[in-house]
């Protein structure tokens, strides 16, 4: 039987990785996506719930600086 080979690179613990590396969006990125999607949502109940989530997030700094 062959001997086990050492890993090719060091192990990275997921809990030590930045959120962006984990595939999570930052609150500002979520706000940007909701701003893009909200005008297209026709279901009033869904729109109201997503708008409440959007309103609970911090303002999108990039949009504030550009406008």
N, CA, C and O of each residue as an XYZ file, in Angstrom:
268
protein
N       0.834     -1.176      0.000
C       0.000      0.000      0.000
C       0.880      1.241      0.000
O       1.911      1.285      0.671
N       0.460      2.250     -0.762
C       1.231      3.490     -0.856
C       1.085      4.311      0.415
O       0.059      4.270      1.094
N       2.144      5.061      0.719
C       2.123      5.965      1.863
C       1.237      7.171      1.529
O       1.259      7.629      0.387
N       0.456      7.705      2.482
C      -0.346      8.908      2.213
C       0.561     10.089      1.890
O       1.610     10.276      2.507
N       0.139     10.870      0.926
C       0.895     12.042      0.495
C       0.464     13.260      1.316
O      -0.714     13.398      1.648
N       1.407     14.137      1.642
C       1.036     15.363      2.365
C       0.207     16.266      1.451
O       0.314     16.173      0.229
N      -0.612     17.132      2.030
C      -1.408     18.042      1.192
C      -0.510     18.971      0.381
O       0.606     19.294      0.788
N      -1.021     19.391     -0.772
C      -0.255     20.261     -1.660
C      -0.132     21.677     -1.102
O       0.811     22.395     -1.433
N      -1.080     22.080     -0.259
C      -1.018     23.419      0.328
C      -1.534     23.359      1.758
O      -2.136     22.372      2.182
N      -1.284     24.426      2.479
C      -1.722     24.480      3.873
C      -3.249     24.504      3.954
O      -3.918     25.012      3.053
N      -3.775     23.969      5.004
C      -5.217     23.933      5.209
C      -5.698     25.301      5.691
O      -5.061     25.933      6.534
N      -6.805     25.739      5.156
C      -7.418     27.006      5.574
C      -8.707     26.670      6.304
O      -9.577     25.995      5.756
N      -8.829     27.131      7.517
C     -10.057     26.917      8.261
C     -11.103     27.916      7.805
O     -10.830     29.114      7.721
N     -12.299     27.429      7.510
C     -13.353     28.293      7.000
C     -13.703     29.405      7.982
O     -14.024     30.518      7.567
N     -13.643     29.114      9.276
C     -14.007     30.144     10.246
C     -12.965     31.257     10.344
O     -13.214     32.279     10.982
N     -11.809     31.070      9.723
C     -10.774     32.112      9.710
C     -10.807     32.941      8.432
O     -10.114     33.953      8.334
N     -11.599     32.523      7.460
C     -11.648     33.205      6.174
C     -12.572     34.416      6.235
O     -13.569     34.404      6.957
N     -12.241     35.466      5.477
C     -13.147     36.618      5.403
C     -14.483     36.187      4.780
O     -14.536     35.219      4.021
N     -15.548     36.905      5.105
C     -16.865     36.557      4.586
C     -16.891     36.472      3.065
O     -17.524     35.572      2.514
N     -16.219     37.387      2.379
C     -16.229     37.390      0.919
C     -15.647     36.096      0.357
O     -16.088     35.626     -0.691
N     -14.691     35.532      1.021
C     -14.093     34.281      0.557
C     -15.026     33.108      0.774
O     -14.921     32.089      0.091
N     -15.937     33.247      1.721
C     -16.906     32.189      1.995
C     -18.079     32.235      1.023
O     -18.884     31.304      0.981
N     -18.179     33.274      0.268
C     -19.287     33.414     -0.657
C     -20.441     34.225     -0.106
O     -21.503     34.282     -0.726
N     -20.256     34.857      1.054
C     -21.302     35.681      1.640
C     -21.182     37.105      1.125
O     -20.081     37.605      0.894
N     -22.317     37.745      0.949
C     -22.321     39.145      0.550
C     -22.264     40.032      1.785
O     -22.783     39.679      2.844
N     -21.639     41.168      1.638
C     -21.625     42.153      2.726
C     -22.996     42.836      2.773
O     -23.746     42.764      1.800
N     -23.337     43.497      3.885
C     -24.614     44.223      3.932
C     -24.765     45.238      2.793
O     -25.861     45.400      2.256
N     -23.691     45.913      2.424
C     -23.759     46.884      1.324
C     -24.041     46.184     -0.007
O     -24.784     46.709     -0.837
N     -23.458     45.010     -0.214
C     -23.716     44.267     -1.452
C     -25.153     43.756     -1.499
O     -25.774     43.747     -2.562
N     -25.682     43.330     -0.357
C     -27.078     42.892     -0.294
C     -27.996     44.073     -0.601
O     -28.970     43.935     -1.341
N     -27.678     45.234     -0.026
C     -28.480     46.435     -0.277
C     -28.488     46.781     -1.765
O     -29.532     47.121     -2.321
N     -27.338     46.694     -2.398
C     -27.235     46.990     -3.829
C     -28.095     46.032     -4.638
O     -28.805     46.457     -5.549
N     -28.039     44.753     -4.319
C     -28.845     43.764     -5.035
C     -30.339     44.006     -4.817
O     -31.128     43.908     -5.757
N     -30.725     44.318     -3.587
C     -32.139     44.597     -3.324
C     -32.592     45.851     -4.059
O     -33.709     45.888     -4.573
N     -31.749     46.877     -4.118
C     -32.089     48.094     -4.857
C     -32.328     47.780     -6.334
O     -33.180     48.390     -6.981
N     -31.572     46.831     -6.848
C     -31.703     46.444     -8.249
C     -32.971     45.618     -8.473
O     -33.615     45.743     -9.515
N     -33.332     44.775     -7.500
C     -34.457     43.864     -7.671
C     -35.811     44.458     -7.289
O     -36.819     44.136     -7.918
N     -35.853     45.310     -6.282
C     -37.135     45.799     -5.762
C     -38.057     46.408     -6.828
O     -39.256     46.128     -6.801
N     -37.563     47.219     -7.755
C     -38.480     47.788     -8.752
C     -39.156     46.740     -9.638
O     -40.192     47.029    -10.238
N     -38.607     45.553     -9.733
C     -39.142     44.512    -10.614
C     -40.134     43.586     -9.916
O     -40.795     42.790    -10.582
N     -40.253     43.670     -8.602
C     -41.107     42.749     -7.848
C     -42.539     43.264     -7.869
O     -42.811     44.380     -7.424
N     -43.455     42.447     -8.387
C     -44.854     42.852     -8.526
C     -45.725     42.363     -7.376
O     -46.799     42.915     -7.135
N     -45.275     41.329     -6.660
C     -46.044     40.802     -5.532
C     -45.922     41.772     -4.361
O     -44.828     41.982     -3.837
N     -47.037     42.360     -3.954
C     -47.009     43.407     -2.920
C     -46.466     42.910     -1.589
O     -45.689     43.609     -0.938
N     -46.867     41.705     -1.175
C     -46.411     41.180      0.118
C     -44.908     40.907      0.094
O     -44.199     41.243      1.043
N     -44.426     40.304     -0.980
C     -42.992     40.032     -1.102
C     -42.211     41.342     -1.165
O     -41.170     41.486     -0.523
N     -42.723     42.295     -1.943
C     -42.050     43.588     -2.053
C     -41.949     44.262     -0.689
O     -40.903     44.810     -0.341
N     -43.029     44.223      0.081
C     -43.031     44.863      1.400
C     -42.015     44.207      2.331
O     -41.311     44.899      3.067
N     -41.934     42.884      2.304
C     -40.984     42.188      3.186
C     -39.544     42.490      2.782
O     -38.703     42.755      3.641
N     -39.251     42.451      1.482
C     -37.889     42.736      1.028
C     -37.528     44.204      1.244
O     -36.373     44.518      1.533
N     -38.500     45.103      1.107
C     -38.245     46.536      1.357
C     -37.913     46.761      2.830
O     -37.055     47.581      3.156
N     -38.587     46.037      3.716
C     -38.284     46.152      5.149
C     -36.873     45.666      5.442
O     -36.158     46.264      6.246
N     -36.474     44.580      4.787
C     -35.095     44.091      4.948
C     -34.121     45.137      4.421
O     -33.123     45.447      5.072
N     -34.415     45.680      3.237
C     -33.530     46.695      2.637
C     -33.411     47.909      3.545
O     -32.321     48.458      3.713
N     -34.521     48.328      4.130
C     -34.503     49.509      4.993
C     -33.735     49.270      6.290
O     -33.298     50.221      6.938
N     -33.569     48.005      6.669
C     -32.825     47.699      7.895
C     -31.318     47.653      7.669
O     -30.546     47.617      8.626
N     -30.901     47.654      6.408
C     -29.471     47.602      6.081
C     -28.894     49.012      6.050
O     -29.621     49.983      5.840
N     -27.574     49.119      6.262
C     -26.957     50.450      6.171
C     -27.059     50.970      4.744
O     -27.169     50.187      3.801
N     -27.024     52.295      4.585
C     -27.107     52.850      3.238
C     -25.938     52.388      2.383
O     -24.852     52.100      2.886
N     -26.180     52.324      1.099
C     -25.153     51.919      0.142
C     -24.216     53.108     -0.071
O     -24.574     54.063     -0.759
N     -23.021     53.053      0.515
C     -22.066     54.170      0.450
C     -21.659     54.496     -0.978
O     -21.506     55.670     -1.317
N     -21.483     53.489     -1.819
C     -21.043     53.728     -3.191
C     -22.074     54.552     -3.945
O     -21.715     55.446     -4.712
N     -23.365     54.258     -3.730
C     -24.420     54.998     -4.399
C     -24.464     56.431     -3.882
O     -24.659     57.367     -4.658
N     -24.281     56.606     -2.559
C     -24.296     57.943     -1.962
C     -23.165     58.803     -2.508
O     -23.358     59.996     -2.742
N     -22.002     58.225     -2.712
C     -20.847     58.974     -3.198
C     -21.008     59.341     -4.674
O     -20.567     60.407     -5.103
N     -21.649     58.445     -5.458
C     -21.806     58.687     -6.876
C     -22.891     59.714     -7.155
O     -22.814     60.439     -8.147
N     -23.903     59.786     -6.291
C     -25.061     60.640     -6.579
C     -24.948     61.913     -5.867
O     -25.829     62.765     -5.983
